[in-house]
Amino acid sequence: MNFEYFIAGRIAIKSERTFSKLIVRIAIAGVMLSLAVMILSIAIIKGFKTEIQDKVRGYLGDVQITRFDLNNSFEHSPFSLDTETINQLKKNQHIDFFYPFATKPAIISANNEIEGINFKGIDKTYRWDYIEKHIISGTIINFADSAAAMQELLISNYTAKRLKLKTGDDFIMYFVQNQLRPRKFKIVGIYDIGVEDIDKGFVLGNLNIIKRLNNWKPNEIGGIEIRIKNFNQLKPVADEIYDQLPRNLRSFSIRENFPNIFTWLGLLDVNTKVILILMLIVGVINMVTALLIMILERTNMIGMLKAFGASNWSIMKVFLFNAAYLIGIGLLLGNILGLGLGFLQQATHIFKLNQSSYFLAYAPIEFHFIDVLLLNVITAVVCLLVLIIPSLLISKVSPLRAIRFK
């Protein structure tokens, strides 16, 4: 039987001292709450970043290819993609898919209201997976019927509310050129991305409309949107795509097109680090306080153990084993509390957010096993290392004075 472990177990489990029990419970609660907050903090921040990234890249892709010129307007200059460039994009193992698009500024007139908008033209190769998840009314454009697709349009919920429109309504859109070109459209679907810069800026329609209005050739487009497989490799993949393009083309990553959003997301990492440090300090302070009080309460026991020949290190191990036990209980309860609340939020979305401010209607949760494991290990190791310092107080205890201590 391990002497130190046996004594530590007697102190932790079978202690009859009311004050010690109170201190133990406070220490366990401190570790539990600290770990739970750290788990939830990382899960919420990672979930938040993933959701916002998916919203932006789901609508606009990860990399955009446009013509290399001095045109800085919302309407891109036309170009034709040569066969070699298309083959290079298809062979690139980092690219998931790509599709052509074009944009053109327009004005919507409906219900005595006027709204400036960017018409984003797409074709039948467009991936609807993301938009379909966010359609709140209606359906997508039916490119199988080429005649109907020329009149069908998807608008955001933001624009629909401002113009008092609903699915099935008709309205006139004026395309901005040397002379305004009116076109009649029918709303087949209304979507809600939740990112104001996107919702208030675009409508989705047929790419052939822009080609006809601009008198482009059949193979001319305004740009290419590319979706890559691993967003964490965005920069190297974007650089690789740029290097392979002909001189008349250029590419931009989504981070370059929306620097404000991604800079803001990057700042969230700073908030996470601050929260983790503060919570770790709270847990450590609770354990240090508990250990000091337990040492002071057990001064008589320390004196008797020293009188029986126990070394300072042996007695220190008794209290460190005791502290490890308390930390273990706190970590177990902290995992139950943190993961429990996280899974509850994933299932019910009970904790809501102001979507206009945070781009999301609820607090997102994204758990990673490695994050939870590291938090548990770091918390346990840091607490135990720090607790060595107050346990050094044992070496200052005199056996004779300790036995007389009441």
Phi, psi and omega in degrees: 000136179282118185300309183298318181294322179297312180296318180299320179294321178296320180293316188285319190262317189254020179292135180262359185276121183298318182295320178297318179299319179297315180297319179299315181295321178295318180296315179297317180297321179296314178295318181300309182293321180298312181294318180299316179295319180295318179298313181293323180299310180295319181296320180290315181297315179295319177296320180296313180297318180296317181296316181293317177301317180294325178297314183289310184287335178293329181266325188244001181077178180264326180224137176243134176253127178225174179288143180272099178207189182267011181285114180249012181277174178288342181264111183284149176288145183285154173203164177248131181274120182286162184298322181297317180294320178299316180296322178296320178294320180292327182278344182292115184290344179275347183268130178278308177198168176209159182205155180278157176204171173204154179233153179207130179292144183209170178232127178263131177240117181201139176052043179061023177239151180231137182219127174283141187208162171252121178277118178257115181268133179228170178235192186292346179277355182297137178273119184267001186308314185287312183298321181300328178292337186248007176285124181257349179201137176085209184215190180267172179291135180266093181285350176294330176258095186299325181291315180292325182296337179287345182244353183271149185211145170249132178235163180278159177297326177301310181292321180299319180292319181296325183260004178057049182247159176217170180301133181097346180286151173255152175202168180256132175244132180255118179275135185279113175218195175303326174228130182304132181248106181280143174218142180265132180231158176240132180281117178259344180200150176235127181242162179223097179287318181100353176257113189302321181299330179273313184299321182271356187256339190225153162232155182252130179212194184277131179299327182296336177297314179295320179300318180291316181297323183266001181057042177281161174286159184303328183264005180272143180222171178267337180179175176235130174256132185240135175249124180264163185283319183239109184294335179294342178259023185303309185298307180297323179291318178298320178295321179295317179298316181298318182294334183269354182281150173293166188294338183275001181237157177218164180224151178229139174276163181296331177294326179284327180283330180231064183296327183296316182295315184284332173293319178297317178296324178296326180292337179297332178297325178295317178299321180297316180298320179297315180297317181298316180296315181297316181293323178294320178296319179298315179297318181295316180299318178299316182290320179298315180299314180298317182294318179299316181293320178296323178295316180294321179292333183257027181300317178300316181296320179298317179297317180294318179297321178293322179295329178277000175104006179289138179280163178301317182295324179295318179290322177300320180296329177301312182286328177291322174298318179298316179295321179298322178298314180295319179297318180299316177298317179297319179294318179300311180293324178296320177296317180298315182292310183295310180292324179298311178297323180295313179293326176298317179294321178298323184278326188243342185053043185292330180266111186267161176231160174280107187297327180293335180263323187248359180069000180226147182272349181209163179283117181279152180233131177222104181271142171230130183304319183296325178296313181297317180298313181297320179298318179296313182295312182297317179299314181295315182294313181298314180299314182294320179295317180292327182290345176298326183295306179293334179291342176295344178300335182299324182294342181271352184281126177274129182304315183296312180293325182293320180293327178280345185293129179244000000 
